[in-house]
Amino acid sequence: MHRTHPAHLGQPTGSAELAMLDVYMPMMKSSAIISAGRLGLFEALVDGPLTAEELAGKIASSLRGTSTLVDFLVAIGYLEKRGDAFANTASTQRWFTSAGQVDYTPGLLWTHESWSMMANLAETIRKGEPEKTLWEAMVEKPHLGPLFSSYMGAFAADLGPDLLRFVPVQPGYRRLLDLGGSHGLHSIRFCRQYPQLDALIVDMPSALTKTGPEIEKAGLSGRIALSPGTLQESDWGAPADLVFYLSVAHNHSADENRAAIRQIGESMNPGGLLVIHEYLAETSLDAMNAAFRLTLLLETGTQTHRHEDYCAWLTAAGFSAIERIDLEPREKGSLILARR
Ligand SMILES: C[S@@+](CC[C@H](N)C(=O)[O-])C[C@H]1O[C@@H](n2cnc3c(N)ncnc32)[C@H](O)[C@@H]1O
């Protein structure tokens, strides 16, 4: 993800003379950056510049291949040349290495997988829904679930400080219900910050493969439990004071969200707080939102929803004091807080 929202995002990059550049260059740029992530090239440069020979040795690749790749990465501003050596640019170091605030390398690994799924976009558009949802693909290919959860974990690491800042946890709150909680990072962060909280994470088994060990590593096994299964079928346990529905609504239809929010309302203690994180569909879609909707059509057959939709579902479920917080930068999406 980008820190800023450049005006050219999504605009044609091809020249009037050769419009095919608009197809060819994004493909090459994307596949070069993904390949660098898969080879561990950016991480190999985390401690400083290396010559092409040194770098090739470190990533166990041919000198010819490595040199061709780094030349392109220099040309597109991901690496810089320093004498005979190559170094990460500040932005690459920040976004795609362990030295950065959040390492989005899992996003590169995930995009490698999603590349082949994207090949079926035309068929999905013809049909109006995916042949197979991402969740079905995860059952068939078990390596996809943990990869997706790690990618979501990178977003969660970025979003975590905003959540702590904007979500008011009352001293009397005891029970956190993290619906679609995946990697568990949000529950871990809140349980660490608020010692009075216990949490239950509900998600599909494919999303939870690494969550137990992460909770154990955080020393929170006694306070955070897992409930594997779909939201629609699994046990949500005792009534909650704080409910997270973070980046889950875009994986559901309007009817499913209306039903889920009604069930959340019914399963909460009075005075409780529901926190929704989403990428809201605005009346005029920007390129990123429109691209995300195309991805959702292909992956899950769902879509982003409008702020008005959430307000209607929340009001019908008995929530009040609905508050919308647009995060900065805007690529981080929005929070909707509602009280029961
Ligand atoms: C985009 S990820 C967000 C993960 C996490 N809440 C976060 O904010 O980082 C959506 C999560 O919802 C889960 N999910 C989607 N549909 C679900 C369903 N019907 N039942 C349970 N979990 C579901 C997915 O497995 C995935 O972990």
The ligand as an SDF file (V2000), in Angstrom:
LIG
                    3D

 27 29  0  0  0  0  0  0  0  0999 V2000
   -9.8690   -9.3160    5.2180 C   0  0  0  0  0  0  0  0  0  0  0  0
   -9.6350  -10.4950    6.4690 S   0  0  0  0  0  0  0  0  0  0  0  0
   -9.5380   -9.4440    7.9230 C   0  0  0  0  0  0  0  0  0  0  0  0
   -8.8470  -10.1160    9.0900 C   0  0  0  0  0  0  0  0  0  0  0  0
   -8.8200   -9.3020   10.3920 C   0  0  0  0  0  0  0  0  0  0  0  0
  -10.1360   -9.0800   10.9540 N   0  0  0  0  0  0  0  0  0  0  0  0
   -8.1390   -7.9850   10.1650 C   0  0  0  0  0  0  0  0  0  0  0  0
   -8.7950   -6.9270   10.2550 O   0  0  0  0  0  0  0  0  0  0  0  0
   -6.9260   -7.9810    9.8980 O   0  0  0  0  0  0  0  0  0  0  0  0
  -11.2480  -11.1800    6.5990 C   0  0  0  0  0  0  0  0  0  0  0  0
  -11.3400  -12.3310    7.5780 C   0  0  0  0  0  0  0  0  0  0  0  0
  -12.6940  -12.7150    7.6900 O   0  0  0  0  0  0  0  0  0  0  0  0
  -12.7490  -14.1170    7.6760 C   0  0  0  0  0  0  0  0  0  0  0  0
  -14.0800  -14.5000    7.1610 N   0  0  0  0  0  0  0  0  0  0  0  0
  -14.6220  -14.2080    5.9690 C   0  0  0  0  0  0  0  0  0  0  0  0
  -15.8340  -14.7510    5.8660 N   0  0  0  0  0  0  0  0  0  0  0  0
  -16.0700  -15.4190    7.0220 C   0  0  0  0  0  0  0  0  0  0  0  0
  -17.1470  -16.1940    7.5270 C   0  0  0  0  0  0  0  0  0  0  0  0
  -18.2540  -16.3900    6.8340 N   0  0  0  0  0  0  0  0  0  0  0  0
  -17.0050  -16.7160    8.7530 N   0  0  0  0  0  0  0  0  0  0  0  0
  -15.8940  -16.5350    9.4880 C   0  0  0  0  0  0  0  0  0  0  0  0
  -14.8460  -15.7970    9.0700 N   0  0  0  0  0  0  0  0  0  0  0  0
  -14.9380  -15.2490    7.8550 C   0  0  0  0  0  0  0  0  0  0  0  0
  -11.6280  -14.5430    6.7730 C   0  0  0  0  0  0  0  0  0  0  0  0
  -11.2270  -15.8840    7.0120 O   0  0  0  0  0  0  0  0  0  0  0  0
  -10.5580  -13.5480    7.1310 C   0  0  0  0  0  0  0  0  0  0  0  0
   -9.7620  -14.0030    8.1910 O   0  0  0  0  0  0  0  0  0  0  0  0
  1  2  1  0
  2  3  1  0
  2 10  1  0
  3  4  1  0
  4  5  1  0
  5  6  1  0
  5  7  1  0
  7  8  2  0
  7  9  1  0
 10 11  1  0
 11 12  1  0
 11 26  1  0
 12 13  1  0
 13 14  1  0
 13 24  1  0
 14 15  1  0
 14 23  1  0
 15 16  2  0
 16 17  1  0
 17 18  1  0
 17 23  2  0
 18 19  1  0
 18 20  2  0
 20 21  1  0
 21 22  2  0
 22 23  1  0
 24 25  1  0
 24 26  1  0
 26 27  1  0
M  CHG  2   2   1   9  -1
M  END
$$$$
